[in-house]
Amino acid sequence: MYESFYLNKCLQHLQEKLRWGISKSWTNKEFEKLSEQIFDASRIYISVVTLKRLFGRAKTYKKEYNPQLETKNALALFLGYTNWDDFKIKNNPATILEGKTNFSNTPSLPSGHTVGIAAPADPEPIRRRLSMPAFLFLSSALPYVRRCCRVQEVPVTLQSRGLL
């Protein structure tokens, strides 16, 4: 997965933990308080301006702001993770689908319905085109779908779908 995916996930977790409402409504005081709380939890200082950049409240020179690793480590520590890598591992959709998440609330299809999956005859070209976490997510989701639904697989080629 791309770094921006995990960063957005982290910012969602932050907002949920803080319960201050959506970040668009935060004032400078909230960002100052958040900076202090992160420092207390991680001993790493993140400036108010950096926090505002993360939440899209301050201009950045790039379209997608990607802070330094130390900033991401501080956010992860504040959320209770060991570091940024630990956050990414525990929030990787493939890791979640490997049984570390409770699917009891997942809606199921009414009986008699079929899920159609377009399964390529050779998955190798797809693996080369996708990032490894995305490929792992897709390949780990398939066994779950097979277990909970009646599956009808339809072999396709990437050429027939215009993907190669």
Contacts in CASP RR format, 6 or more apart in sequence:
PFRMAT RR
TARGET T0000
AUTHOR 0000-0000-0000
METHOD contacts of the structure
MODEL  1
MYESFYLNKCLQHLQEKLRWGISKSWTNKEFEKLSEQIFDASRIYISVVT
LKRLFGRAKTYKKEYNPQLETKNALALFLGYTNWDDFKIKNNPATILEGK
TNFSNTPSLPSGHTVGIAAPADPEPIRRRLSMPAFLFLSSALPYVRRCCR
VQEVPVTLQSRGLL
1 88 0 8 1.000
1 92 0 8 1.000
1 93 0 8 1.000
1 131 0 8 1.000
1 133 0 8 1.000
1 134 0 8 1.000
1 137 0 8 1.000
2 131 0 8 1.000
3 66 0 8 1.000
4 64 0 8 1.000
4 66 0 8 1.000
6 84 0 8 1.000
6 87 0 8 1.000
6 88 0 8 1.000
6 91 0 8 1.000
7 54 0 8 1.000
7 66 0 8 1.000
7 67 0 8 1.000
7 72 0 8 1.000
9 91 0 8 1.000
10 72 0 8 1.000
10 75 0 8 1.000
10 76 0 8 1.000
10 79 0 8 1.000
10 87 0 8 1.000
10 91 0 8 1.000
11 23 0 8 1.000
11 54 0 8 1.000
11 55 0 8 1.000
13 79 0 8 1.000
14 34 0 8 1.000
14 75 0 8 1.000
14 78 0 8 1.000
14 79 0 8 1.000
15 21 0 8 1.000
15 22 0 8 1.000
15 23 0 8 1.000
17 78 0 8 1.000
17 79 0 8 1.000
18 34 0 8 1.000
20 26 0 8 1.000
20 30 0 8 1.000
23 55 0 8 1.000
23 56 0 8 1.000
23 57 0 8 1.000
24 55 0 8 1.000
24 57 0 8 1.000
26 55 0 8 1.000
26 57 0 8 1.000
28 48 0 8 1.000
31 48 0 8 1.000
31 51 0 8 1.000
31 52 0 8 1.000
31 57 0 8 1.000
32 48 0 8 1.000
34 51 0 8 1.000
35 45 0 8 1.000
35 46 0 8 1.000
35 47 0 8 1.000
35 48 0 8 1.000
35 51 0 8 1.000
37 78 0 8 1.000
38 44 0 8 1.000
38 46 0 8 1.000
38 74 0 8 1.000
38 75 0 8 1.000
38 77 0 8 1.000
38 78 0 8 1.000
39 45 0 8 1.000
39 46 0 8 1.000
39 74 0 8 1.000
41 74 0 8 1.000
41 77 0 8 1.000
41 78 0 8 1.000
41 80 0 8 1.000
42 73 0 8 1.000
42 74 0 8 1.000
42 77 0 8 1.000
42 78 0 8 1.000
44 70 0 8 1.000
44 71 0 8 1.000
44 73 0 8 1.000
44 74 0 8 1.000
44 77 0 8 1.000
45 74 0 8 1.000
46 71 0 8 1.000
46 74 0 8 1.000
46 75 0 8 1.000
49 58 0 8 1.000
50 67 0 8 1.000
50 71 0 8 1.000
52 58 0 8 1.000
53 59 0 8 1.000
53 60 0 8 1.000
53 65 0 8 1.000
53 67 0 8 1.000
54 65 0 8 1.000
54 67 0 8 1.000
54 71 0 8 1.000
56 65 0 8 1.000
69 84 0 8 1.000
72 84 0 8 1.000
72 87 0 8 1.000
73 83 0 8 1.000
73 84 0 8 1.000
75 84 0 8 1.000
75 87 0 8 1.000
76 82 0 8 1.000
76 83 0 8 1.000
76 84 0 8 1.000
76 86 0 8 1.000
76 87 0 8 1.000
77 83 0 8 1.000
79 87 0 8 1.000
81 87 0 8 1.000
81 90 0 8 1.000
89 95 0 8 1.000
90 100 0 8 1.000
92 133 0 8 1.000
92 136 0 8 1.000
92 137 0 8 1.000
93 133 0 8 1.000
93 137 0 8 1.000
93 140 0 8 1.000
93 141 0 8 1.000
94 133 0 8 1.000
94 136 0 8 1.000
94 137 0 8 1.000
94 139 0 8 1.000
94 140 0 8 1.000
97 137 0 8 1.000
97 140 0 8 1.000
97 141 0 8 1.000
97 144 0 8 1.000
98 140 0 8 1.000
103 144 0 8 1.000
103 148 0 8 1.000
106 148 0 8 1.000
108 148 0 8 1.000
108 149 0 8 1.000
109 115 0 8 1.000
109 149 0 8 1.000
112 150 0 8 1.000
113 149 0 8 1.000
113 150 0 8 1.000
114 149 0 8 1.000
114 150 0 8 1.000
114 151 0 8 1.000
114 152 0 8 1.000
115 145 0 8 1.000
115 149 0 8 1.000
115 150 0 8 1.000
115 151 0 8 1.000
115 152 0 8 1.000
116 151 0 8 1.000
116 152 0 8 1.000
116 153 0 8 1.000
116 154 0 8 1.000
117 142 0 8 1.000
117 145 0 8 1.000
117 151 0 8 1.000
117 152 0 8 1.000
117 153 0 8 1.000
117 154 0 8 1.000
118 154 0 8 1.000
118 156 0 8 1.000
118 161 0 8 1.000
119 142 0 8 1.000
119 153 0 8 1.000
119 154 0 8 1.000
119 155 0 8 1.000
119 156 0 8 1.000
120 126 0 8 1.000
120 155 0 8 1.000
120 156 0 8 1.000
120 157 0 8 1.000
120 158 0 8 1.000
121 155 0 8 1.000
121 156 0 8 1.000
121 157 0 8 1.000
122 157 0 8 1.000
123 139 0 8 1.000
125 158 0 8 1.000
125 164 0 8 1.000
126 135 0 8 1.000
126 138 0 8 1.000
126 158 0 8 1.000
127 135 0 8 1.000
129 163 0 8 1.000
130 138 0 8 1.000
145 151 0 8 1.000
158 164 0 8 1.000
END
